[in-house]
Structure formats: structure tokens, C-alpha cells
Amino acid sequence: MKNILFLVPLLLFFVSCENSKKGGEENSKHAEPEVLSMSVDEFFAKPEGLAGKEIALKGTVVHVCKHGGKRLHMISSENGKQLKVEAGENRKFEREMEGDDVLVTGKVVEERIDLAYVDKHEAEAIQEHAGDEEQLEKVKKSMDKMRKQIAESKTGYISKLSLECTGVVVKEL
């Protein structure tokens, strides 16, 4: 009887190992897409074709949103451009990350800003800042700049890329 009690767990162990091997073989047939690895400078140097792709991005955090840590900004050392990284669900960035070099994995998201978007945003900003002439002037200048960029574009919109964090944020050593 003792031999049977010993054999049952051993048999279950071998069966589970065999199932995990089969699962591994199936997974290798359907390998996950390759994750591109790049720096923030490389991202800004050639952003074409990155929308929708999974990337691993290395760079310096210059800002973490103080209202819940739901976004951070990484900076290009070459041109000072900043890339917004959204934390995604069930994740938040710590303010202590500011100034750290990190590695973030995520999906590149494209937002297309057209004239309708600018008009809507401007109307909302006018309502929000009613009575604050200085702020309204800043909004107007910003919206006029976007309208000019859209008019000069071949596509009829401005493409803004950001990163939606899907993986771990690791402090670089």
C-alpha cells in the first residue's frame, strides 16, 4: 500500500512534466514577436514604422507625474525631445525615478492630431481658462502652432508617439 501511495505522486509529476514539454514545443512554434531594443535617441532618430510595435526603451526619466504616477517622460540626450510613457493598468511610476536611467518595455501608440482635434482642444481650453488672459494667450499660440504644422504636413495630421508600458521598468546600473 505504501508503494502505491509513493507511486501516485511520482506518476503525477511525470505526467505534468510531459505536459509542460508539449506546451513548450507548441509555444516555440508560435514564438512571440521580437521586441526591438533602442535608446530614446534612436527612437526619435527613426520613429517611422514603430507604431503598434513592442519595444524595450532605454533612457533617462526627467519627469514622473505627481498625480498618481500614471505617466513619466524620458528625454533624448541629442535633441531634448521628451517621450511620454503611460503606466497602463494596475501600474504606477514612483517619483524617485526622476533622474534615473531605466529600461521600459511597452507598445508604441500613435495619436493623430488633426484640425478637428485642435479645434475641440482649443474650445475646451478656452472654457477651462476663462478669465485667465495669460493662459488663454498660451493656448492660442500653441493651437496656432499645431494648425501650421498640420497645414505643412503631407498627411493632414501630426503624429504623436508615446509608449504604453506593458512590462517591467528596470533601473539601469
Solvent accessible surface area in square Angstrom, and as a share of the most:
residue,aa,sasa,rsa
1,M,170,0.76
2,K,171,0.73
3,N,115,0.59
4,I,104,0.53
5,L,113,0.56
6,F,135,0.56
7,L,97,0.48
8,V,75,0.43
9,P,79,0.50
10,L,68,0.34
11,L,116,0.58
12,L,116,0.57
13,F,116,0.48
14,F,119,0.50
15,V,76,0.44
16,S,62,0.40
17,C,44,0.26
18,E,85,0.38
19,N,89,0.46
20,S,79,0.51
21,K,126,0.53
22,K,108,0.46
23,G,28,0.27
24,G,38,0.37
25,E,108,0.48
26,E,105,0.47
27,N,107,0.55
28,S,82,0.53
29,K,159,0.67
30,H,150,0.67
31,A,81,0.63
32,E,154,0.69
33,P,111,0.70
34,E,147,0.66
35,V,68,0.39
36,L,64,0.32
37,S,75,0.49
38,M,27,0.12
39,S,36,0.23
40,V,3,0.02
41,D,30,0.16
42,E,102,0.46
43,F,2,0.01
44,F,40,0.17
45,A,82,0.64
46,K,141,0.60
47,P,39,0.24
48,E,126,0.57
49,G,58,0.56
50,L,11,0.06
51,A,48,0.37
52,G,46,0.45
53,K,99,0.42
54,E,54,0.24
55,I,0,0.00
56,A,13,0.10
57,L,0,0.00
58,K,90,0.38
59,G,16,0.15
60,T,45,0.26
61,V,0,0.00
62,V,55,0.32
63,H,74,0.33
64,V,0,0.00
65,C,19,0.11
66,K,139,0.59
67,H,145,0.65
68,G,43,0.42
69,G,5,0.05
70,K,81,0.34
71,R,88,0.32
72,L,0,0.00
73,H,41,0.18
74,M,0,0.00
75,I,53,0.27
76,S,2,0.01
77,S,103,0.66
78,E,135,0.61
79,N,84,0.43
80,G,41,0.39
81,K,107,0.46
82,Q,94,0.42
83,L,2,0.01
84,K,71,0.30
85,V,0,0.00
86,E,47,0.21
87,A,0,0.00
88,G,23,0.23
89,E,153,0.69
90,N,157,0.80
91,R,79,0.29
92,K,121,0.51
93,F,6,0.03
94,E,85,0.38
95,R,106,0.39
96,E,138,0.62
97,M,29,0.13
98,E,65,0.29
99,G,57,0.55
100,D,33,0.17
101,D,73,0.38
102,V,2,0.01
103,L,45,0.22
104,V,0,0.00
105,T,35,0.21
106,G,0,0.00
107,K,90,0.38
108,V,1,0.01
109,V,59,0.34
110,E,58,0.26
111,E,76,0.34
112,R,140,0.51
113,I,6,0.03
114,D,59,0.31
115,L,89,0.44
116,A,72,0.56
117,Y,82,0.31
118,V,0,0.00
119,D,74,0.38
120,K,132,0.56
121,H,75,0.34
122,E,30,0.13
123,A,59,0.45
124,E,89,0.40
125,A,9,0.07
126,I,89,0.45
127,Q,147,0.66
128,E,133,0.59
129,H,46,0.21
130,A,79,0.61
131,G,72,0.69
132,D,68,0.35
133,E,126,0.56
134,E,125,0.56
135,Q,57,0.25
136,L,35,0.17
137,E,88,0.40
138,K,115,0.49
139,V,17,0.10
140,K,107,0.45
141,K,131,0.55
142,S,47,0.31
143,M,5,0.02
144,D,65,0.34
145,K,133,0.56
146,M,32,0.14
147,R,64,0.23
148,K,127,0.54
149,Q,80,0.35
150,I,8,0.04
151,A,85,0.66
152,E,120,0.54
153,S,39,0.25
154,K,206,0.87
155,T,83,0.48
156,G,38,0.37
157,Y,48,0.18
158,I,28,0.14
159,S,55,0.35
160,K,103,0.44
161,L,39,0.19
162,S,17,0.11
163,L,0,0.00
164,E,77,0.34
165,C,4,0.02
166,T,68,0.40
167,G,16,0.16
168,V,108,0.62
169,V,37,0.21
170,V,73,0.42
171,K,124,0.52
172,E,65,0.29
173,L,216,1.07
